[in-house]
Amino acid sequence: MSADSGEGRSRLIVGTKQLLKSIEREEIREIIIARDAESRVTGSLIEAARQKGLAIRFVETMEELGHSCGIQVGAAAAGERKI
């Protein structure tokens, strides 16, 4: 799981607001949730993903997810765009 380094849009969406909008627009094929993120932050994402029938994957920490997304801070959730 890593962001594209080439031209075009990144394959990953990071951030709950952007991710929720992308789920609603059916642009996401899978979401990734950090287990140590607050449920008040991730609950709506998980519910939206379930309603759309998306795969939901979990990682242990926000730090791990942020690092995997190529950012220097933790991330509660990310989503992989459909190609």
Buried (B, 14 or more C-beta within 10 A) or exposed (E): BEBEEEEEEBBBBBBBEEBBBBBEEEBBBBBBBBEBBEEEBBEBBBEBBEEEEBEBEEBEBBBBBBBBBBBEEBBBBBBBBEE
